[in-house]
């Protein structure tokens, strides 16, 4: 559970970063399974224009390790605490920044997409993320604009051409204005770090031209009372199973990782 200080920081800054929350063994199995998922030819796996993997949706539904992460109490309980109610999985994705070819994620707010494309009533959903690789200042880290969540939903344009993934993006004058107030931070750290950020927090990331790939798993958890009303996207992008998540025990993923390692030996 989050401390009073952590809760206050989240509400004030719009994000919270908890370094090295997951063990190396847990990260190793999630990373190995992510690589296997990226190698598959299936509609849930989106690729850059170069062909490099960009994101894999709904991996929790067809991969056991990621299914356990999707129900891990360290992922679920903090969001339930902040919302004051149970949550369901609105979206699950593994985002990649491939070495040398990882493309940009334009400046945007997630709730802007959830509202416009999915009919989500209120910004009572958020992303909670796990670093699967070391995220460094040089390999396309996620950049956040602190306190930008207090601006509400900003005007955005539907960009369908810049990258392979369509996104409701913010224009340069808007980003300049909010950055003048909030600045920019880029949480970095070793694999296993945990990041939470508000659905209206402005964020984006630059391309990766280094030899160092970085993968991050994102769970988008939505308050059960805030279920989407007018979905327009595929079920594996914006889920319509609104059943509340029942967390596993905290050691379930670690035990699975140990069993997997023993089987490999």
NORMOSUL-V935862 format. One record per residue. PHI is phi in degrees with one decimal (NA if undefined). PSI is psi as a letter, one per 20 degrees, with the letter a starting at -180 (none if undefined). Layout:
PHI,PSI
PHI,PSI
This chain:
NA,q
-78.4,q
-76.3,r
-60.6,h
-66.0,g
-64.6,g
-62.9,g
-63.6,g
-62.5,g
-60.3,g
-66.9,h
-79.3,g
-92.5,h
91.5,j
-155.3,r
-149.2,p
-116.5,p
-119.9,o
-68.0,q
48.3,l
-79.4,h
-100.5,q
-74.6,q
-56.8,h
-66.7,g
-64.6,g
-64.7,g
-60.8,g
-70.2,h
-64.6,h
-68.5,g
-61.4,g
-68.1,h
-62.4,g
-62.5,g
-65.9,h
-63.0,g
-61.1,h
-79.5,i
-84.7,q
-99.3,n
-146.7,q
-63.3,h
-73.0,i
-98.5,o
-97.4,q
-123.7,q
-66.2,r
-60.7,h
-76.9,i
99.9,i
-68.4,q
-63.9,p
-111.6,g
-155.6,q
-122.9,o
-87.0,q
57.0,k
-62.8,h
-67.6,i
-91.8,i
-133.5,j
-142.4,p
-66.6,g
-61.7,g
-71.9,h
-64.1,h
-70.5,h
-62.4,h
-63.0,i
-118.0,j
-71.2,p
-61.0,h
-68.8,h
-90.9,h
-90.5,g
-62.8,g
-60.9,h
-72.9,g
-58.5,h
-63.5,g
-70.5,h
-88.8,h
73.4,k
-161.5,r
-70.2,r
-127.6,q
-124.0,r
-84.6,o
-80.7,h
-157.3,q
-132.2,p
-149.0,q
-115.0,o
-93.9,p
-116.1,q
-123.5,n
-62.3,q
-58.7,p
70.0,h
-117.5,i
-62.0,p
-91.0,r
-70.5,q
-111.5,o
-64.4,r
-63.7,p
-161.8,r
-115.0,p
-67.0,h
-64.3,h
-56.6,g
-73.0,g
-61.6,h
-72.9,g
-72.4,g
-93.7,h
-116.5,i
70.2,k
-80.4,p
-65.2,g
-134.6,q
-78.4,l
-103.8,k
-132.7,q
-153.5,r
-94.0,p
-128.1,p
-127.6,q
-124.2,p
-74.8,p
-98.0,h
-122.5,r
-68.0,p
-100.6,o
-117.4,r
-60.8,i
-100.3,i
-112.6,l
74.0,l
-66.5,q
-69.1,p
-106.1,p
-119.7,q
-105.3,o
-55.6,q
69.2,j
-68.9,i
-66.2,i
-77.1,i
-84.3,i
73.2,b
-84.3,p
-93.6,q
-60.9,q
-146.0,q
-115.4,q
-85.9,o
-89.7,o
-112.1,j
-123.7,h
-62.6,g
-129.0,a
-75.6,i
-113.5,p
-69.1,q
-150.1,q
-84.2,o
-110.0,q
-96.3,q
-81.4,r
-63.6,g
-60.5,h
-64.9,g
-63.1,g
-59.5,g
-64.0,g
-75.0,h
-69.7,h
-59.7,h
-89.9,g
-100.8,i
73.9,a
-133.7,p
-123.9,q
-135.6,n
-58.9,p
-130.1,q
163.7,a
-73.8,r
-54.8,q
100.3,i
-66.5,q
-119.9,p
-127.1,p
-115.7,p
-149.2,q
-63.0,q
-62.1,h
-99.6,j
-70.9,p
-74.1,p
-155.1,r
-176.6,a
-153.9,q
-82.6,r
-68.4,r
-112.5,o
-107.9,j
-97.1,r
-77.6,j
-106.0,o
-71.6,q
-143.4,p
-120.6,p
-135.2,p
-92.1,p
-119.1,p
-102.7,p
-98.4,o
-106.2,p
-117.4,p
-59.3,p
-60.6,h
-73.8,i
-105.2,k
-55.2,q
-72.2,q
-101.0,h
-135.2,m
-64.8,p
-121.5,i
-102.8,r
-56.5,q
-58.1,h
-80.1,i
-98.8,g
-127.8,o
-70.0,q
-116.8,j
-90.6,o
-95.9,j
-65.6,p
-63.3,q
-74.2,p
-99.9,o
-64.0,q
-76.0,r
-75.7,q
-64.8,h
-94.2,j
-62.1,g
-66.9,h
-63.4,h
-66.3,g
-62.7,g
-62.8,h
-66.8,g
-62.6,g
-62.4,g
-67.2,g
-63.8,h
-66.6,h
-74.9,h
-85.1,none
